Amino acid sequence: MIPKDSYPSDVKILRVVSINVNGLRSSVTKGLLEWLEQSDADVVCMQESRITHEQWTHKFKPEGWYTHLFPAERAGYAGTAIYSRLPFVSVQNGLGFELADSQGRFITAEFDLGLSHPVHIASLYLPSGSSGDEAQARKDLFLQEYAQILKQWRDENKSIIICGDYNIVHKRIDIKNWSGNQKSSGCLPHERAWLDHIYDELGYVDTFREVRKEAELYSWWSNRGQARAKNVGWRIDYQACSPDWKVRTANAWVYKEQWFSDHAHVIIDYKIHE
C-alpha cells in the first residue's frame, strides 16, 4: 500500500477498504481503529460487525469519521458497518428481503464526489453455506434474490462499489486448494457461476483483478492447520463495481502487515475524474 500523496498532485484518489472484522469489538482490541487513522482510507466497509447499537459506544466511533451500523436482530451475529472520512448524503439499510435485512447483511451509503452523478458505496456480508445443507439453501436463496437487485441497479445505471465478504471464490487463481474444495461451500460450481453471471452478463467489475493478476492473493484463511502461515487461502472478499469504476481503478492490495481478523483488508484506490 502506498501513501495517497505519492500520486501526482492533479490526481484525486478515493481509497476504499473492505474488511470482515470477525467481530468489531475484538478487532478494535487488536488495533483496528489505530490502523484506520494512518490508513489514508476514505471509506471503510466492514462485515460481520457482531455488535448491537447499545454496545456500539463512542469508543468504537473515532473522531473525524462518519459512521453507520446495521446490526442483525440477533445479538452477536452478522451485521455490517461503514466508516467514512467523507460525509454521507444518505444511508440505506437492507436489500428489501428478510434474509438480508434481519441479519444486517447490507448497507449502502450515497456520496457526492463532485461527479455528474451520485456514487454509492455498499457493505455486503453474503451468507456462508458451510455449516450444512440448510445453510447452503439459505445462501442460494440470497444469491437468487440479490442477483435480481443487481440487475435492477444496472438497468438504472447506478454507480456503485459493493465491498464485501462474498463467501465465494471465483476462479482457480483465487484458492490454494482448488481440487480439494470442489464440493465445499464457497467453491461450488453453481456459486462460481453466479459470480460469472454478475461479472460477465450483468457487467459488474472485479476491480481488484483489473490491476492485480497474480496468483496466491487471498483474503481469508482457516484458523486450522497453519493455513495462514502456509498461505492456504481463499479470495472471497471483493469490491464488485459498476462498469464506470473499471477505468478509475488505480491500485489494489491485500493488507497483511497487521491482523485484526481471519480476513485481510482489501484496499483499492480509484481515480476520481469525469
N, C-alpha and C positions, 0 to 999 in steps of 0.2 A: 504494500500500500504506500502510495506517495502522498506528500502534502499537497493540498489543493493549490497552494501558491506556487507550486512548481510548473503549473500550466502557464501558457502565455497570458499576459495581463488582459488581453482582449477576449479571452475565453471564459465564459461564466459556466461554472460546474455545479451540478446538482449531485450530491453524494447520497445514495440511498442504500440502507443496510437492512438485511433480513436476518433474523436470528430467532430460532426456537430456544427460549431461555430455560426450558425444563423447570419452570417454577421461578417466578420473578424474585421472590424473597430469597431463594437460595443463590441465584446468580448475583444479586446485589451484595450478598456477604462475600462473594468471590471477586468483587471489584468492578462489576459491570458499569456502575454509574461513573466511576473514576475513568474508565475507558471511554465512555461517551464523551466526557469533557475534552479529551485530547484526540478524538477520532476525526475531527473535521466533518462529521456526518451532518447532513441537513434533515433527513427523515429516517427514523429507525422503526421498522415494523417488527413487532415481537409476536411470537406464538407460544402457546402453552404457558400463559402467564400464571394460571392456577392461583389467583388471588381475588378476594372479594373487594367490593368498594369499601367496606368497613376496614379491611386490612390494608388497603392501599392508601397509607397515610402520607404525610408530607415528606417523610424521609425517602419515599420512592419517586418523588416529583422534584427533580433538581431545578434550581433556579435557572431561568433563561430558556426553558423548554416548555413548549405547549404539549400537553399530554392528554390522552384519551384511552380509557379502559372499557372493554366489553367482556365482562366475566360470564362464565357459564352459570346456569341456575344452580348447578350442583357445586358446592364449595370444594376447592382443591382440585379442580378438573378443568382441562382445556383453557379456553379464553384467549383473547388477543388484545394487543395494545399498540398504539402509535405514539412515539415521542418525536417531536419536531422542533427544530430551530425556527421554522417558518410558520407564520400564523395560519390556522385553519380558516378557510372560508366557510366550510361546513363539514360535519362528520355524520356518517350514516352507519348505524349498526345493522348487521344481518343481511341475509340474501332473500328473505321472504318465505323460507320454508323451515319447518320445525327442527329438523336435524341440525341445520346450521345455526339457527337463531337461539335455540335453547341451550346450546353449548358454547356460545360466544365465539363462533369459528370464523367470523368475517367482519371486518370494519373497513370503511373506505373514507378517506379524507380528501376534500377538494382544496386545491391551492391555486392562487393567482401568481404565476411565474412571469408575468409580463408578456405572455404569448397572446396570440389572437383567439385562444380558446382556453377554457379551464382544464386543469390537469388533475387527475385523480390518482392517489397512491393508496393501495389497499394492503391489509394484512390478512392472510388466509391460513387457517390451520385445518388441512384436509384430514379426515379421519384415518386412523390406522385400521387395517383388517387383520392384523397378525394374531389376534387372540382367539380366532376361530371363525367358523362359517357364518355365524350371526353378525359378527363384526364386519366381515368381508361383505355381506349382503347390505349392511348399512352404508359402507363405503361406496359400493357400486351404485346405490340409490342416490347418494350425494353427487357422485360423478355425473349421473344422468341429469339430475335437476340443475346442477351448476353449468353443464355444457349448454343448456338452453339459454341461461342468463348470459353466458359468454357470447353466444351468437347474437343475442339482442344488443349487447354493447357494441359489437362490430357493425351491426345494422345501423346503429346510431352514430357510428364513427367516434366513439368515446375514446378520448386519450387517457390511457390508464397504465399504471405499473402495478402488477399484482405480485407482491412479495409473499413468500410463504413456504411452509413445510407442506409439500405436496404428498409426501409419503409414497412416492413412485419414482423409480429410476426410469430414464428414458431409453438409453441405448447401452450397448455393451461397454462403451467407454466410461459409463457412469457408475460402474460397480466392479469391485475387485473380483468377486467370485460369481461370474455370470452363469456358468453351467450349473453350479450347485444351488442356485436360487430361482430356477425357472418355475418352481411350484410354490415359491414363497410370496406372500402378500407383499406388495410393493415392487415386485418384479414379474408379476403375472402378465402373460401376453395381452390380455384384454385391457389391463391398466396402461401398459405402454402404448397400446393402440389408441387409447383415449388421449394421451399426450400427442401422438401423431395427428389426431383429429384437430386438437386446438391449435397446433402449430401449422400443419400442412393445409388444412381445409378452412379453418376459421381465420388463419392469418396472424395469430399471435406469434411473438418472437421470444425465444430463449436468449436474452441479450448477453448472458454470461458466455455462451458459446459463440457469439459473434466475435469476441475478442480473445477468448481462451479456448484453444483447440486441443490442449494437451490431455493425455490420459492421467488417471490417478489423482484427479482433483475432486475430492469427495467433501461432503458436508456433514455426514453423520457416521458414527462408529458405534458398534455394540460395546457395552460395558464388559462383555465376556471375552476371554481368550486373548487378551492383549491386542484387541483389534485396532485400537488407536495407535499403539506403538508400532504395529506392523503395517499400518495404513490399509487395513482390510475394511474399506469403507463403502459407502453408498452416496451418490449425489442425488439428494431428494429435496433440496431447498433451492428454489428458483425465484427469479424475477421474470415473470411472463408478461410481456408488454404488448400494447397495441403497436401496429406497424410503424407509426411515426417515431418510435423510440429506437428503431434499428440504426438509423444513421447518426443518432445522437450518442450512441454508446462509445465511450472513450477508453475505459479501463475496467477491469474486474479482478477481484481477488477472493480467495477463501482465506479468512484470517485465522491463523492457528498459533500466533505468538503467545496468546493468553487463552485460558479455557474458563468459560463460565457455565458450560452446559455440555451435554453429549453431542451437541451440534456445534459447528463452526459458523461464524458470521459469513454471509455472502454480501460482498460490498461492490457496488457498481457506480462508476462515475458517468454522468450523462452531460453532454454539452447542451446548454440552453440557448437556442437561437431560433429565429423564424426560418 
